[in-house]
């Protein structure tokens, strides 16, 4: 994805991750920060499912590390948003979701568009309708079980001359760092987009067993009545 001088400063950036604000994750904020520091991750976008509340709260606590984001389920597939200002509700049309994200100045990508096993994947006919409205698509997701699905996303991005993001889609601390971008430093959405043009990918697929932890988290919430946090004060 372009070249950068070996001597230039690069940030290691995670653009797709989850915390206990997602229904299928029990990773707490302190764990995220600890692992990011241990793995030299400079910036991380928190993209919890259908809520930005946790990400916005965490960004106030660690503004140099956290970029608030959200992964939003539309009527046709999931959208990733970075630098969000407020939560976008799920189950809107893709066009309405994108419009609301534009209104708050977010950077917009598309989650794992061709993952054959993912509920939030996209039918090509719908992706074709929004490709000119988004900033990027996710060309590598570490949770894809088939590398061919990521390759299909990368080919689609190249065909449409669209920027590509990569993400670990981490739901447990182990996954953080599985798929990151090495990017020149940036500030804000426009600077991020420019940096993304020369970003380098550092990626590897996660083992299939990580999906079991998402299933376990859902089970805990359903059967153990573990409440979804609404405030962050004592939920870090």
LINGI-V497357 format. One record per residue. N is the residue number from 0. RES is the residue in one small letter. PHI is phi in radians with two decimals (NA if undefined). PSI is psi in whole degrees, 0 to 359 (NA if undefined). Layout:
# LINGI-V497357
n=N res=RES phi=PHI psi=PSI
n=N res=RES phi=PHI psi=PSI
This chain:
# LINGI-V497357
n=0 res=x phi=NA psi=45
n=1 res=x phi=1.77 psi=172
n=2 res=x phi=-2.16 psi=151
n=3 res=x phi=-2.42 psi=144
n=4 res=x phi=-0.98 psi=134
n=5 res=x phi=-1.01 psi=335
n=6 res=x phi=-1.49 psi=348
n=7 res=x phi=-1.27 psi=147
n=8 res=x phi=-1.22 psi=133
n=9 res=x phi=-2.22 psi=141
n=10 res=x phi=-1.69 psi=142
n=11 res=x phi=-1.60 psi=120
n=12 res=x phi=-2.15 psi=128
n=13 res=x phi=-1.77 psi=120
n=14 res=x phi=-1.89 psi=6
n=15 res=x phi=-2.65 psi=105
n=16 res=x phi=-2.68 psi=159
n=17 res=x phi=-2.24 psi=156
n=18 res=x phi=-2.26 psi=188
n=19 res=x phi=-1.19 psi=358
n=20 res=x phi=-1.36 psi=349
n=21 res=x phi=-1.59 psi=145
n=22 res=x phi=-1.18 psi=342
n=23 res=x phi=-2.00 psi=30
n=24 res=x phi=-2.59 psi=142
n=25 res=x phi=-2.17 psi=18
n=26 res=x phi=-1.33 psi=127
n=27 res=x phi=-1.60 psi=161
n=28 res=x phi=-0.99 psi=316
n=29 res=x phi=-1.06 psi=326
n=30 res=x phi=-1.16 psi=319
n=31 res=x phi=-1.05 psi=312
n=32 res=x phi=-1.08 psi=316
n=33 res=x phi=-1.05 psi=314
n=34 res=x phi=-1.21 psi=320
n=35 res=x phi=-1.03 psi=318
n=36 res=x phi=-1.19 psi=321
n=37 res=x phi=-1.19 psi=327
n=38 res=x phi=-1.76 psi=10
n=39 res=x phi=1.01 psi=40
n=40 res=x phi=-1.50 psi=120
n=41 res=x phi=-1.47 psi=325
n=42 res=x phi=-2.44 psi=141
n=43 res=x phi=-2.41 psi=131
n=44 res=x phi=-1.61 psi=119
n=45 res=x phi=-1.49 psi=118
n=46 res=x phi=-2.18 psi=66
n=47 res=x phi=-1.18 psi=156
n=48 res=x phi=-1.18 psi=117
n=49 res=x phi=1.04 psi=24
n=50 res=x phi=-2.76 psi=141
n=51 res=x phi=-1.93 psi=5
n=52 res=x phi=-1.07 psi=313
n=53 res=x phi=-1.11 psi=313
n=54 res=x phi=-1.04 psi=318
n=55 res=x phi=-1.15 psi=321
n=56 res=x phi=-1.19 psi=317
n=57 res=x phi=-1.16 psi=325
n=58 res=x phi=-1.11 psi=331
n=59 res=x phi=-1.26 psi=330
n=60 res=x phi=-1.43 psi=326
n=61 res=x phi=-2.34 psi=67
n=62 res=x phi=-1.14 psi=336
n=63 res=x phi=-1.41 psi=346
n=64 res=x phi=-1.91 psi=314
n=65 res=x phi=-1.60 psi=132
n=66 res=x phi=-1.92 psi=121
n=67 res=x phi=-1.26 psi=134
n=68 res=x phi=-2.55 psi=189
n=69 res=x phi=-2.82 psi=145
n=70 res=x phi=-1.89 psi=118
n=71 res=x phi=-1.99 psi=126
n=72 res=x phi=-1.46 psi=113
n=73 res=x phi=-1.59 psi=184
n=74 res=x phi=-1.21 psi=347
n=75 res=x phi=-2.16 psi=349
n=76 res=x phi=2.88 psi=177
n=77 res=x phi=-1.65 psi=143
n=78 res=x phi=-2.08 psi=140
n=79 res=x phi=-1.76 psi=138
n=80 res=x phi=-2.31 psi=138
n=81 res=x phi=-2.06 psi=154
n=82 res=x phi=1.05 psi=44
n=83 res=x phi=-1.43 psi=158
n=84 res=x phi=-1.90 psi=336
n=85 res=x phi=-2.78 psi=163
n=86 res=x phi=-1.18 psi=138
n=87 res=x phi=-1.79 psi=127
n=88 res=x phi=-1.23 psi=155
n=89 res=x phi=-1.36 psi=172
n=90 res=x phi=1.20 psi=20
n=91 res=x phi=-1.52 psi=165
n=92 res=x phi=-1.15 psi=156
n=93 res=x phi=-0.98 psi=318
n=94 res=x phi=-1.11 psi=319
n=95 res=x phi=-1.21 psi=321
n=96 res=x phi=-1.05 psi=313
n=97 res=x phi=-1.10 psi=318
n=98 res=x phi=-1.03 psi=314
n=99 res=x phi=-1.17 psi=325
n=100 res=x phi=-1.19 psi=320
n=101 res=x phi=-1.08 psi=322
n=102 res=x phi=-1.08 psi=334
n=103 res=x phi=-1.83 psi=9
n=104 res=x phi=1.30 psi=27
n=105 res=x phi=-1.40 psi=159
n=106 res=x phi=-1.60 psi=134
n=107 res=x phi=-2.08 psi=126
n=108 res=x phi=-2.16 psi=177
n=109 res=x phi=-2.14 psi=125
n=110 res=x phi=-1.24 psi=135
n=111 res=x phi=0.40 psi=63
n=112 res=x phi=-1.06 psi=329
n=113 res=x phi=-2.04 psi=22
n=114 res=x phi=-1.22 psi=112
n=115 res=x phi=-1.15 psi=342
n=116 res=x phi=-1.79 psi=358
n=117 res=x phi=-1.68 psi=131
n=118 res=x phi=-1.05 psi=326
n=119 res=x phi=-1.57 psi=12
n=120 res=x phi=-1.24 psi=171
n=121 res=x phi=-2.06 psi=140
n=122 res=x phi=-1.30 psi=139
n=123 res=x phi=-1.00 psi=325
n=124 res=x phi=-1.07 psi=325
n=125 res=x phi=-1.40 psi=322
n=126 res=x phi=-1.09 psi=322
n=127 res=x phi=-1.05 psi=328
n=128 res=x phi=-1.31 psi=335
n=129 res=x phi=-1.95 psi=355
n=130 res=x phi=-1.04 psi=329
n=131 res=x phi=-1.42 psi=358
n=132 res=x phi=-1.84 psi=348
n=133 res=x phi=-1.87 psi=168
n=134 res=x phi=-1.59 psi=334
n=135 res=x phi=-2.85 psi=170
n=136 res=x phi=-2.29 psi=155
n=137 res=x phi=-1.35 psi=111
n=138 res=x phi=-1.63 psi=350
n=139 res=x phi=-2.62 psi=126
n=140 res=x phi=-2.18 psi=122
n=141 res=x phi=-1.16 psi=344
n=142 res=x phi=-1.59 psi=358
n=143 res=x phi=-1.13 psi=135
n=144 res=x phi=-1.42 psi=340
n=145 res=x phi=-2.14 psi=121
n=146 res=x phi=-1.03 psi=330
n=147 res=x phi=-1.05 psi=329
n=148 res=x phi=-1.21 psi=322
n=149 res=x phi=-1.18 psi=319
n=150 res=x phi=-1.09 psi=322
n=151 res=x phi=-1.12 psi=321
n=152 res=x phi=-1.13 psi=317
n=153 res=x phi=-1.12 psi=319
n=154 res=x phi=-1.12 psi=319
n=155 res=x phi=-1.11 psi=317
n=156 res=x phi=-1.08 psi=317
n=157 res=x phi=-1.12 psi=318
n=158 res=x phi=-1.09 psi=327
n=159 res=x phi=-1.80 psi=7
n=160 res=x phi=0.94 psi=48
n=161 res=x phi=-1.99 psi=144
n=162 res=x phi=-1.11 psi=155
n=163 res=x phi=-2.10 psi=137
n=164 res=x phi=-1.89 psi=158
n=165 res=x phi=-2.26 psi=151
n=166 res=x phi=-2.69 psi=149
n=167 res=x phi=-1.30 psi=336
n=168 res=x phi=0.96 psi=40
n=169 res=x phi=-1.17 psi=130
n=170 res=x phi=-2.01 psi=348
n=171 res=x phi=-2.32 psi=155
n=172 res=x phi=-0.97 psi=324
n=173 res=x phi=-0.93 psi=325
n=174 res=x phi=-1.33 psi=339
n=175 res=x phi=-1.02 psi=129
n=176 res=x phi=1.67 psi=356
n=177 res=x phi=-1.14 psi=326
n=178 res=x phi=-2.50 psi=105
n=179 res=x phi=-2.24 psi=164
n=180 res=x phi=-1.89 psi=140
n=181 res=x phi=-1.74 psi=111
n=182 res=x phi=-2.23 psi=145
n=183 res=x phi=-1.06 psi=149
n=184 res=x phi=-0.93 psi=147
n=185 res=x phi=-2.52 psi=163
n=186 res=x phi=-2.43 psi=116
n=187 res=x phi=1.41 psi=180
n=188 res=x phi=-1.17 psi=309
n=189 res=x phi=-1.14 psi=320
n=190 res=x phi=-1.17 psi=322
n=191 res=x phi=-1.07 psi=314
n=192 res=x phi=-1.06 psi=319
n=193 res=x phi=-1.17 psi=318
n=194 res=x phi=-1.12 psi=324
n=195 res=x phi=-1.10 psi=332
n=196 res=x phi=-1.10 psi=333
n=197 res=x phi=-1.99 psi=13
n=198 res=x phi=-1.18 psi=150
n=199 res=x phi=-1.88 psi=146
n=200 res=x phi=-1.69 psi=137
n=201 res=x phi=-2.19 psi=97
n=202 res=x phi=-2.36 psi=150
n=203 res=x phi=-2.75 psi=147
n=204 res=x phi=-1.23 psi=144
n=205 res=x phi=-1.41 psi=153
n=206 res=x phi=-1.14 psi=153
n=207 res=x phi=-1.06 psi=332
n=208 res=x phi=-1.14 psi=343
n=209 res=x phi=-1.10 psi=334
n=210 res=x phi=-1.13 psi=334
n=211 res=x phi=-1.09 psi=330
n=212 res=x phi=-1.24 psi=330
n=213 res=x phi=-1.19 psi=319
n=214 res=x phi=-1.09 psi=318
n=215 res=x phi=-1.10 psi=319
n=216 res=x phi=-1.10 psi=317
n=217 res=x phi=-1.09 psi=320
n=218 res=x phi=-1.11 psi=317
n=219 res=x phi=-1.05 psi=316
n=220 res=x phi=-1.19 psi=323
n=221 res=x phi=-1.35 psi=314
n=222 res=x phi=-1.75 psi=336
n=223 res=x phi=-1.75 psi=3
n=224 res=x phi=1.00 psi=35
n=225 res=x phi=-1.26 psi=117
n=226 res=x phi=-1.22 psi=143
n=227 res=x phi=-1.33 psi=128
n=228 res=x phi=-1.17 psi=141
n=229 res=x phi=-1.92 psi=342
n=230 res=x phi=-2.30 psi=160
n=231 res=x phi=-1.82 psi=355
n=232 res=x phi=-0.92 psi=311
n=233 res=x phi=-2.06 psi=26
n=234 res=x phi=-2.04 psi=24
n=235 res=x phi=-1.51 psi=NA
